[in-house]
Amino acid sequence: MKNMKNMKKVDIIGIQMDLGASKRGVNMGPAAIRHADIFAKLDDMGIDWRDKGDIIPQMDGESKPGLKHCGQIVEANARLYSEVLESLKGGRMPIVLGGDHSVAAGSVPAAVRHLGAVGVIWIDAHGDFNNRQSSPSGNMHGMPFSAVCGCGPEEMMPYGPYFADPRHAVQIGARDVDAVERQRLREAGVTVFSITEIDRMGLAHVVSRAIEIAGAGTQGIHVSFDIDAVTPDEAPGVGTPVHSGLTVREAFLAMEMLYECRQVCSMDMVEVNPILDIQNKTGNLACELILSLLGKTVF
């Protein structure tokens, strides 16, 4: 286990990806989070940051049956993979600003390649564990968790076999999971803490268990946070809202606990859609959650 305690060097990497989603607009998510004064706030925390700019997908590319916009998504994610890998090799923590959740198929394998065994904590209202055959829509933002755990679609990760072990993969906050997707998660061995388990056990216990599972025998933890994990009253700017999600306070507690574990090596913050937002409420929340993961506290 590598101790990330002193990792105060951060790289911000945007990716203007909305091709994996069913609704346009989430490609402006990186701008919304930057607009929340993230860099001034990083300065206030004494964090050495770099803005590596945004990756912009190509205008044209092939789709495949069951994999909409596959060519463009894979090409853009290949560039993201290289940027994340470069940051990690330089001893810096990459924070990826999405964009839809398909971008995790670029960030997670880069962490695995650099560190070896990496646990994954996937905070999301959805399972994101479909493949070409199980997806009812062909939208690739519903597939990246499956891809990074080595369960396909293979087309999503052409960089090599840099997979996270599903036994060290945890999903938190699920409340809208397809029936076949649910079975695939179980068969793969992913630990799922649905919103029901959070209600029964409490968020603090769930996150403690998630850290134990993702951190046991691994060299770091990648956190992939879909802002639609938060209840839509507090995070309205998302393309696929689902009622009765995490409260804002629960979301902050999760980030605070993940910071305290000193094992997080990289992060995605995804699915902020400014077109659907109200006065950048969701962009501001996403920014503050990132800062909490980096050590910002209320006292």
Secondary structure, 3 states (H helix, E strand, C coil): CCCCCCCCEEEEEEECCCCCCCCCCHHHHHHHHHHCCHHHHHHHCCCEEEEEEEECCCCCCCCECCECCHHHHHHHHHHHHHHHHHHHHCCCEEEEECCCHHHHHHHHHHHHHHHCCCEEEEECCECCCCCCCCCCCCCHHHCHHHHHCCCCCHHHCCCCCCCCCHHHEEEEEECECCHHHHHHHHHHCCEEEEHHHHHHHCHHHHHHHHHHHHHCCCCCEEEEEEHHHECCCCCCCCCCCCCCCECHHHHHHHHHHHHHHCCEEEEEEECCCHHHCCCCHHHHHHHHHHHHHCCCCCC
